[in-house]
Structure formats: C-alpha cells, structure tokens
Amino acid sequence: MKKYYLLGEKLSHSYSAVIHSFFGLDYSLRELPPEKLSEFVKSRKFDGLNVTMPYKKSIVPLLDEVDGIAEKTGAVNTVLNKNGKLIGYNTDYYGMKYALEAAKITLKGKDVLILGSGGAGIVAEKLSIDEGAASVEIVSRKGKLNYENIYDREKTQVIINATPVGTFPFADGAACDVSRFKNLEGAFDCVYNPFRSRFVLDAEKIGARACGGLTMLVAQAVYSEKIWDETTGGIADGTFETANGTADITADGSVETADCENKIRAVLGEVLKRETNISLVGMPGAGKTTVGRILAEKLGMKFCDTDEEIEKIAGESPEKIIEKYGEERFREIETEVAESVSSLRGVVIATGGGTILREKNVEKLRSCGVVIWLGRDLNLLAQNNRPLSKSMSISRLFKQREGYYVAASDKKIENDKAAEKTAEKIITEIFG
C-alpha cells in the first residue's frame, strides 16, 4: 500500500491524519527536527507528502520540480513522488481561497494585513494580490513592519493570521489585538485547532466577519489527495477527477475549486463531528436535552448535559444548589463545567438556560465548535423544576437573556415541531 506523511516539527495539534483517513490512505504524522528533513526527503521512502511549519520553504531545494504557484510563492505543502521524481505543489493557496469565499471574507479592494512571513504568509500575500486587494502588507517579528508598529495601519480592513500563535495547547494567545483596528471588516486565521482561536473570537466581538482555518485545512487536503490519485491520471496528464467530474489543471499548476466542493463539504462535515462540538443554548424548558440526545444519536456523537454534570460535581441538583447557596455559587460551578466540557471533542452539549450569562462560558463553547440557539414559543416552555422561573415571569426572564443568546449563537433554530424534526433542521443547517 502506498505511504503518505505529514512532515512538520511539532504535530500534536494536527487533524491531517483524521482527514486523510476518509480517503482510505495510509497516512501518518512524521515529526522531524530540521537537521533530519533533507535525509528523509532524499530517501524517497514515500509516495506523497504534506508539509507544514516550519518546512514549507526549506523543502523546496530538495525537490526536482515545483508547480507554478509553488514557484511563485517559494512554498510547498504537497509533494508527489512520481517514479522517484519529487514534484512540489501548493494547495494551501486554493484551500485559503476556498475558505475565504465560504466565509464571505472579501479581499478585492481591501487593505490587507498579513501576520507572518513564512510559507502561509507568502501564500496569503499572493492570493490577496491575485484577488485584487487595494494594498497588502506582511508583518514579521524583525521586519520594518512588526508587531509593535502595526497599529499605525488604521485603514486595515482584513487581517490574515498566518502564524501558529493561538494553536492548541496555547489557545489563549493571539498574534495581535484586533480590537485596535477600527476599520476591520474581516479576519481569517490559518489556525484550525481550536475551532475558533482567540484571534477569531476577538474579531467577532468587534463585529468583523471572522473564520478559523479548518475549512482551509480540509480543502487543501482534498486538492492534495487528487494530486496523489494516480488512478485517475493525477496531475500528470493535466487533469484530476473530482466529485462532479474532471477539472482542468491550468498551465501554472492551478486547479479549479468548484468541482471539489462536494467532497470538501462531505469531509468537513465528518471532521466537524469528530473534532468539534455542537452546543445548544436557549431558555429553560426549550428542549435542549431532548433535542440534544436525538441530535447526538443521529450524528454518532457523544452527548453531555451540563446540568447533569453540575449535579455529579456538587452532589445536588441545580435547583437545590440555588436554594442552598444562591445563584452566584451555582454560576461558579456552571463555569467550571463549561470549561471542562469544552475540552471534549465530538460532543453535543445541552447547556443550562443561564450558561450564556458569563462571557467566559460563551467563549469556551464557541472556541470548540458551533453554538445553536434553540428557540421555542414562551407559552410552550416546560417549567417544571426550573428554579429561576419561579422567581420571575418567563417573559421577563427571556427579555433579560435574549441579547445573550443572540451574541452566543451561530444560528437560531426554532424547536416548534417534534424534537426529531428540530434535530434534522440543525443537521441541515450545520452540514448542508
């Protein structure tokens, strides 16, 4: 069986093996110190490679040939071993293009700031120029434009983070303070683990359209797999086969992205189910637990109810905790649980109605996946054993919390029919 690797220095955060398992490839992560890169590549004991930091540039001199985009950027993230000849490609370019378009982040006519001068940064620069950006500037630690003086670029409209800052397990970091860019419209982070980095969360807070790098990662992997797929001729005969037919390879090595869309969506959906969470927020009695259990079963995901987790920790129900110790103590335990469940992956999480009242809880839930606001007519809300609904009217409680639900969620889904139908609506919304 043919053998494929991801080469990098540190790869504990990587999803690449998971992604390529959907293609049925024998694919492994290969961590290498810099001094071992040349030896491994020259051995040619592989059929294909993906390449990540810090080797996207340093691998180029070790190859026999590179495609047009790789030549123009000086960076390679995909290698094909074609009968002993090593050919380098850059599918990051198309992955980033696809992800930006999917997130509706426009580069044309925009003042773009790129954080990082490595392989991904150079790709982002070329893509921005090709897309017609009004201006493009690259920030580096030691360059003329660095992380001390970037805030002078007040006109910046789009920022692309092409650094690893904010990658798991150091997810609290951000390459810059996006709140200082008053004209910011879009923010794209190549970091994909966590699902939403600190950079993305901060951009969302100021109303910018923001997106992490998971879609880019999946898209570039689909393009890489097609390059390696010699059963359809691969890149060698100028075509590669996609879910919708055969796409042309242009003279400079570029590929059309449209025909790969079905496969990207399918693989992305599977990765989301395995590596991210779906959190349900909403009013007490909205049906989060009922819908959540059905949703988890349909998707083959695990299920977690935060109220149940609170009871495991405290030894008492939320109602008893509030009665004995007050709401503030209950909220403290709730935050502990929100942090704990957000570290899990592949889980449907049903939250308590007031979980969204603390910003820290919201950030944890959003960092690890998609947040759905489960709406329901106030007259239909089940209020048995709901402690806070006893102290005020449900309509008043809703008015207090509505803005929090809006801010916390990616989408509102009405639970106005059978729970199974609601679960199906959520699946359609997330996975298409």
N, C-alpha and C positions, 0 to 999 in steps of 0.2 A: 504493500500500500504506500502511496506517495506520502511524503512527510513535509509538514509546513510548521513554521515557527513565527512567533513574535519576538523580535530582538529589542532589548532595552536594558538599562542599568538596574532599574527598580520597577517591578511589575506587579506587586501585591494588590494594587488597586484595579488591575485591568479586567475588563469584561470580554476581551477578544476571544479567549478560548470558548466561552459560553456562546458567543455569536457564531463562530465558525463551526461549532458542533451542529448547528442547524443545517449546515451544508454537507454534513457527513464526512468532514475532513479529519485526518489525523493531524491535529493542530496542538502545539504546546507552547508554553511561555518559556523563553530562554533568557535568563538574566546573565549579562556578561559585563565584566569590568572593561574599561576602554582598551587596555592592553591585549585583550583576547578577541576583540572584534575582527581584526584582519585575519587571524588564524582561522576563525570559524567560517567566515565568508569564503575565504580561498579554498577551504576544504570541499565546498560544493556538496556537502552531505545533506542536501535538502532539495525539495522540488520548488518551493516558494517561500518567501519571507514577507512578513510585515515588519516595519521598522518604526520605533518610537524614540522618544528622547532618551539620551542625547545624541543619537546616531544618524539622524536623517540627513545631515550634511556630510559627516565623516565617512559614510558608507559609499558615497558617490565615486571616489577614486578607485574603489575596489571592484567596480563593475565594468563590464565590457561595453555596455551601451545604455543610454537613457533616452526616454521619450521626450517629446517637445516640452511639456510642462515641467518635467523634472530638470531638463536642461536650463530652462529659463529661470527657475526658482533656485536651482542648486540644491534641491532637497528631494529625497526619495523615501517613500513609505511602503512601497511594494516592489518585490523582486521576483522575477520569473527565471528559473533555471531551465533554459531551453537547450537540451542536449549539451550541457556543460557551459553554455554561454549565458552569462548573468545579465539580464536586462532590467533596468530600473524604471519605475513609473511613479507618478504622484497622484494617487486617488484622493488624497486629502483635499485637493483643490475642488473636485467635484462633490465630495462629501460636504464641505463647507458651503458651497454654492447651494446645494440641495437644502441644507439645514436652514440657512438664512431665508431662502424663499418660503420654506414651510412655516417659519416663524414670522413671516411678513416683515422682516427687517430689510429695508431698502438701502443700498449703497449708492445708487445713482444720484449724483448731485449733492451728496452729503460730505461733510468734513469728518474724515475717519481717523481715529487714533488707534494704533495697534500696539498692544503691550507685549513686548518680547521680540527679540531679533533672531530667534532660532528658526528651525525649519518651518514650523507652523506659522510664525510671524511673517516670513518671506512669502509663504503661500497666500496668507491673508492680504498682504500688500499687492501681489499680482492680481488676485481676484478683485480687490477694490478698484484697481486701475482699469481692469477689463470691464467692470460693471459701470464705469463712468463716474466714480467718486470725484467730488469737486477738489478735494485735497486728501492726501494720505501721508501720515507721519508715523514713524516707528519709534517706540520708546525702548530704551535699553538702560541697564544699570549704570554703565560707564559712558554712554553716548552724550552728545550735545543736548539732546532731548532725553531727560531722565526722570526718575520718579520723584525728584524734588521740584522740578520746574514745570511739570505737565499741566498743572492747574492754571498756568497762564494761557492755555489753549481754551479760552472761554467759549469759542464758537463750536467746539466739538459736538457733533450730533450723533455719531455712532462710535462705540468703543468695542474692540475685539480683544479679548484676553487670550493671548497665545502662549502664556506661561503656565507652569504647573501649580502656581500658587492657589491654594484653596482645595487641592486634591486630598481625598481621604488618605490617611487619618488626620490630616491637618486642615480640616474643613472650616475652621473658624477664620482662616486667613483670607485676605483679598489683596490683589495687586495694587489697587488704588481705591480712593474714596470717591465713588461715583456721584455721591450727593453734591460734590463741589462743582459738577458740570451742569450748569443751569439750563443749557440748551439740549441736553441729552434726550434723544428720541429712541435709540436702540442700543442694546448691549448683548453681545454674544460671547459666551465663554466656551473655549475648547475643552475645559474640564467637564467630565461626564459623571464622575463619582466624587461627591454626591450628585443626585439628580439635579438639584438646584444648589449651586455654590453660594457662598457669602456674596460674591460679586453679583450674581443674578438676583438674589433676594434683595440686596441693597438697591439695585436698579429698579426692581419692581416697586419698591417703596416710594420712589420719586416719580412714578408713573411712566417710566420708559418701557418699551416693549423689550422683553428680555428672554433669553433662551440659553440652556446649557448645551453641552456637546454630545449628548447621547445620540441624537439623530444623525449628526455628522459621523460619529463613530460607526454606526450601523451602515450608513450609506457608503462610506469609503470601503467598508468590508465587503459589501455586495459587489462593488466595482473590482476589488481585488480578486474575489473569488472567480469572477468572469474572466479576468486576465489569466488565471491559473487553469481554467477549464479547457483543456485541450481536446476534450471530446466533441466540442462544438467548433474547433479550429482555433479558439482563443484569439489572442491579439495577432497571431502570426499571419493570418490571411486577411487582416483588416476588418474583421467583424467579431462581435461577440453576441451570444444569444441571451435574451432576456425573457422575463415572464410573458411579455407581449410580442415577442418576435425577435428579429435580428436588428441590431443597431450598428450604424457605421462608426468606424474609428477614423477620425479626420487625420489629415497629413501630419499634424503636430502631435499626434498621440491622444488627442482629446476624445471623450465619449459623450454621447447624448444621454442625459439623465432620465428623460421622460419614460423610456421603455423599462427602466428598472424600478419604477415607482411601486408596483405591486409587491415585488419581492422585498423592497425596503420596508414597506408598511407591515408586511407579514412578520419579518424578522424582528422589527422594532417592537411589535406587539408582544412577541414571545419574550424578548428581553425585559420589557416592562413588567411582565408577570413574574419573572424570576428575580429581578434585581431592584425593583422599586415597590412601593406600597400604594394602595388606594385608601384614602382616609375619608370617612363620611362624617360631616358636621351638620348640625341643624338643631332645631328646637327639641326640648324634651318631649318624647312621645311621637316623634316624626317617623319612627320605624327604622332607625339606623341599624339596630341589632338584627331585626328580621330580614331587612333587605341585604345587610352585610353578609349574613350567613349564606343566603341564596347566591349572592354575587361570588363569594369565595368558592362555593361548590361548583358553579358554572365555569369558573376560570381555573380551577385546580390550584387555588391559592389557599394559604392558611387564613384563619380568622382570629381576630382578637377584639374583645370588648373592654374598653378602658375602665368602665365601672366594675367589671368583674375582676380586673387586675388590681384595682384600688382595694376591693374587698379582700383579695388574697394578702395584700401587704398589711392592711390595717386590722384585718380580722372582723370587720364590721361593714355593713352596707353604707353607701354614700349618705343615705337618709339619716342613719344613726350617727355617723361622723359629724354631720352638720348639727344635729340636735345636741350632741355632747360637747363638741369642741368649737363649733362655729364654722361659718363658710370659709374664712381665711385659711384655717388649718386644712380643710378639705381641698382647697385650691393648691396648697403646697404639695399635698400627696398627689393630686392630679397632675401637677407639673413633673414630678418625679416619674410618674407612669408614662407621660407623653414622651419624655426623653428616652425612657427605656424602650418603648415600643417602636420609636423612630429609628432605633439602631437595627431593627429587624428588616428582613427583605422578603419580598413575595408574600405580603400580608395585607388582607383587607381589615382596616381598623375602624370600628364603630366607636366614636368618641362621645363623651358626655356633652350635654347641651351647652354648658358654660366653658368648655375647654378653650374656645376661641377668645375668651376674655383676656388671656395673657399672651402678649406678643411672642414671648419665648416659646410657648406651646405651638403657636401657628408656624413659626419659623422651623421648628423641628419637623412638623408634619409636612410642610411644603418642601423642605430640603430632601425628603426621602421619597417623594412621589406626587401623585395627583390628588387634589383635595376636591371632593364633590359636596356641594351644599344640597342636602336632601330637604326639599320644601314640602309643606303639607298645609292644607287649609286649617286655620286655627281651630275651627269647630270640630275637626276630626282628630286632633291631637289626643293621644291617650295620656291621662294624667294620674293614673293610679300610682301611688308611692313616689311621686315626684316632689321632693321636699320644697323646692323654691316656688313651685306653682301654688303652694298652699299659702304663701305669704303675700302674693300679689296676683292680679289678674293675668291670664295668659297673654292678652293683647298688650298689656303694659310691658311684660317681660320680652315680648317679641320686638317692641319698639326700641327697647334698650339694646337689644342684641343684633338687630337687622344689619346695621353697618359693619359689625364684626364678621358676620357670615359672608357678606359681600367681599370684604377685604381678604378673608382667609381662603376663599374657594376659587378654583379654576372655572367651575361651571355649576349652575343650579339645575337640578333635576327634580321635577315635581313627582312626589310619591302620591299620585292621585288615582292610581288603579291598583290592581293586585301587585303584591310585593315582587312576584316573579317578573311581571311586565316592567316594573321600575328597574329591576336589576338588568334586564335586557336593554333598557334605554341607556343605562350607564355604560354598559359594554360597547354599545354602538357609538356613544359619544367619545369614549377613550380610544377604542381600537378601530373605529370606522366600520 
